[in-house]
Protein backbone atom coordinates (compact mmCIF):
# COMPACT_ATOMS: atom_id res chain seq x y z
CA UNK A 1 0.00 0.00 0.00
CA UNK A 2 0.98 3.56 -0.54
CA UNK A 3 0.83 6.10 2.26
CA UNK A 4 -2.14 8.06 0.89
CA UNK A 5 -4.25 5.10 -0.19
CA UNK A 6 -6.10 4.79 3.13
CA UNK A 7 -7.31 8.40 3.05
CA UNK A 8 -8.38 8.01 -0.57
CA UNK A 9 -10.53 5.00 0.29
CA UNK A 10 -12.17 6.83 3.21
CA UNK A 11 -13.03 9.83 1.04
CA UNK A 12 -14.51 7.69 -1.74
CA UNK A 13 -16.56 5.80 0.86
CA UNK A 14 -17.78 9.12 2.27
CA UNK A 15 -18.75 10.32 -1.21
CA UNK A 16 -20.66 7.13 -1.95
CA UNK A 17 -22.46 7.42 1.41
CA UNK A 18 -23.44 11.03 0.67
CA UNK A 19 -24.60 10.05 -2.80
CA UNK A 20 -26.64 7.17 -1.42
CA UNK A 21 -28.21 9.26 1.35
CA UNK A 22 -28.89 12.62 -0.31
CA UNK A 23 -28.92 12.25 -4.09
CA UNK A 24 -30.53 8.87 -4.77
CA UNK A 25 -33.78 9.24 -2.71
CA UNK A 26 -34.90 12.56 -4.26
CA UNK A 27 -33.99 11.29 -7.72
CA UNK A 28 -36.10 8.17 -7.16
CA UNK A 29 -39.10 10.05 -5.75
CA UNK A 30 -39.08 12.68 -8.50
CA UNK A 31 -38.82 10.17 -11.34
CA UNK A 32 -41.25 7.49 -10.09
CA UNK A 33 -44.07 9.24 -8.21
CA UNK A 34 -47.00 7.40 -9.82
CA UNK A 35 -45.37 4.12 -10.75
CA UNK A 36 -47.87 1.87 -8.95
CA UNK A 37 -51.05 3.68 -10.03
CA UNK A 38 -52.93 1.70 -12.68
CA UNK A 39 -55.94 3.94 -13.24
CA UNK A 40 -57.15 7.41 -12.38
CA UNK A 41 -58.92 6.98 -9.04
CA UNK A 42 -61.40 9.71 -8.08
CA UNK A 43 -62.27 9.17 -4.43
CA UNK A 44 -64.92 11.90 -4.17
CA UNK A 45 -67.12 11.12 -7.22
CA UNK A 46 -69.90 9.54 -5.10
CA UNK A 47 -70.22 12.59 -2.84
CA UNK A 48 -72.27 15.67 -3.55
CA UNK A 49 -70.97 19.17 -2.80
CA UNK A 50 -71.89 20.60 0.61
CA UNK A 51 -75.04 22.65 1.00
CA UNK A 52 -74.17 26.28 1.62
CA UNK A 53 -76.62 27.72 4.10
CA UNK A 54 -75.26 31.26 4.03
CA UNK A 55 -73.69 33.21 1.22
CA UNK A 56 -69.99 33.40 2.05
CA UNK A 57 -69.40 36.33 -0.31
CA UNK A 58 -71.94 38.49 1.48
CA UNK A 59 -70.65 37.58 4.95
CA UNK A 60 -67.05 38.43 4.07
CA UNK A 61 -67.96 41.40 1.82
CA UNK A 62 -66.11 39.89 -1.13
CA UNK A 63 -67.55 40.88 -4.49
CA UNK A 64 -66.21 40.69 -8.03
CA UNK A 65 -66.34 44.16 -9.57
C-alpha positions as CSV (number, residue, x, y, z in Angstrom):
1,X,0.0,0.0,0.0
2,X,1.0,3.6,-0.5
3,X,0.8,6.1,2.3
4,X,-2.1,8.1,0.9
5,X,-4.3,5.1,-0.2
6,X,-6.1,4.8,3.1
7,X,-7.3,8.4,3.1
8,X,-8.4,8.0,-0.6
9,X,-10.5,5.0,0.3
10,X,-12.2,6.8,3.2
11,X,-13.0,9.8,1.0
12,X,-14.5,7.7,-1.7
13,X,-16.6,5.8,0.9
14,X,-17.8,9.1,2.3
15,X,-18.8,10.3,-1.2
16,X,-20.7,7.1,-2.0
17,X,-22.5,7.4,1.4
18,X,-23.4,11.0,0.7
19,X,-24.6,10.1,-2.8
20,X,-26.6,7.2,-1.4
21,X,-28.2,9.3,1.3
22,X,-28.9,12.6,-0.3
23,X,-28.9,12.2,-4.1
24,X,-30.5,8.9,-4.8
25,X,-33.8,9.2,-2.7
26,X,-34.9,12.6,-4.3
27,X,-34.0,11.3,-7.7
28,X,-36.1,8.2,-7.2
29,X,-39.1,10.0,-5.7
30,X,-39.1,12.7,-8.5
31,X,-38.8,10.2,-11.3
32,X,-41.3,7.5,-10.1
33,X,-44.1,9.2,-8.2
34,X,-47.0,7.4,-9.8
35,X,-45.4,4.1,-10.8
36,X,-47.9,1.9,-9.0
37,X,-51.1,3.7,-10.0
38,X,-52.9,1.7,-12.7
39,X,-55.9,3.9,-13.2
40,X,-57.2,7.4,-12.4
41,X,-58.9,7.0,-9.0
42,X,-61.4,9.7,-8.1
43,X,-62.3,9.2,-4.4
44,X,-64.9,11.9,-4.2
45,X,-67.1,11.1,-7.2
46,X,-69.9,9.5,-5.1
47,X,-70.2,12.6,-2.8
48,X,-72.3,15.7,-3.5
49,X,-71.0,19.2,-2.8
50,X,-71.9,20.6,0.6
51,X,-75.0,22.6,1.0
52,X,-74.2,26.3,1.6
53,X,-76.6,27.7,4.1
54,X,-75.3,31.3,4.0
55,X,-73.7,33.2,1.2
56,X,-70.0,33.4,2.0
57,X,-69.4,36.3,-0.3
58,X,-71.9,38.5,1.5
59,X,-70.7,37.6,4.9
60,X,-67.1,38.4,4.1
61,X,-68.0,41.4,1.8
62,X,-66.1,39.9,-1.1
63,X,-67.5,40.9,-4.5
64,X,-66.2,40.7,-8.0
65,X,-66.3,44.2,-9.6
